[in-house]
Each structure stands twice: as structure tokens, then as C-alpha cells.
Amino acid sequence: MQYISHLLLGFVMAFISLIPPGMLNMTAVRTKIEKDKKSALQFALGAAIIVIPQAYIALAFAKYFADHPEVIDRLTIAGVVVLFVLSIFFFIQARKKFKGEGKKKKGNFVLIGMFMSMMNMLAIPFYLVLSSVLETKGLLLMSQPYISIFVAGVFLGAFALFAMYVVFATFIEKKAQFIARNINYILSLLFLVLGILTIIKILK
């Protein structure tokens, strides 16, 4: 029963944490709009795959991170830099002509999703804090095989959420052309705001 509870806990935590528009789910939307559903799902798979080592590192090395908080600080700062770089990148992309109805470009979207997910430097600190809270409440056992089962649930929850955004992108494309044609501006603004909020959090 504990195996099932850890799997469900990982699934629910990942799913809920990714519901707000963020770097990965909004990029999945953009991929669906500008490419196709298959490419977007491949991106979602790649992004979810990287969540596995990120969550596992956070849980397996929780004690190390607790003894070396400067590592978390560096990851957070790196995350801020990435957010601002992505903000500039998508602003430049937004200046180009919308390609939602143009020729579909080929590419390995699984690798693109993995690369984008690796740039999410804030994921490890997030899962570190989350696991600490769950352990304190007695909901998460910080030992094997429970860590691996929880991480498997995190992967499934992340992929399910990204896939949901891909499905929602179809509605955006058909019913909300303004959003579809300005998705890069939206992403640029999103990353800018996230970067500023993270800086404010660091300075507190």
C-alpha cells in the first residue's frame, strides 16, 4: 500500500506544481501551435524524462544539500539567469512572422524537451523543499525503494500535465488566435516575471 501511496503522491505533487503556466508547459503549447501534436508530445516526454534525475538528486542528496545551502543558492541564481535569457530569446522569436500555418520543421523534440528541462535550475530546490515537507509530515519515506517509486510518480505526473497542455493548445489554436499568434510574447513576459520574482525572493 505504501508503494501505491508514494507513486500517487509523486504524481499529484508534480501535476499540481506544474499547473501554473511555466517554462516547460507553455513551450509545449508553443510547439503544438507552431509544429504539431506529435512534436509537442515528444517535447513533453523529453521534459518529463529530465524530471526523473532532478527529483532523484533532490531526494537522494537531501542531507548533503541541507549541509551545503550554498549549492542551492547557486542553482537558484543560475535559474534566474536562464529565465532572463529565455525571456530575451522568446521576445526575439515573437518579432518573427508567426509560423503556425507554415511548413513544419523537423527536429528531435525529445532532445529539445530534455534540454529545456535541464535549464530549469529551480527544479532541484523545489523537490528538495517538497520532499522535506512531506517527510516531516510522515508522508514520504526517504529510503529505497520509496524514493524511486515517488520519482516514478513525479515523471508520470509531469508528463500527464504537459500532455494536458498540449491538448489545451488545440483549443488555443482554434478558439483563441490572439494567444496563438502572440505565444512567444507571452512566454517572454512569463520568463521575465518569473526572473524578477525569483530575484525578489533571493533578496528577502
Secondary structure, DSSP 8 states (H G I E B T S, - for coil): -HHHHHHHHHHHHHHHHT-S--HHHHHHHHHHHHS-HHHHHHHHHHHHHHHHHHHHHHHHTHHHHHH-HHHHHHHHHHHHHHHHHHHHHHHHHHTS---TTS------HHHHHHHHHHT-TTHHHHHHHHHHHHHHTT----STTHHHHHHHHHHHHHHHHHHHHHHHHHHHHHH-HHHHHTHHHHHHHHHHHHHHHHHHHHH-
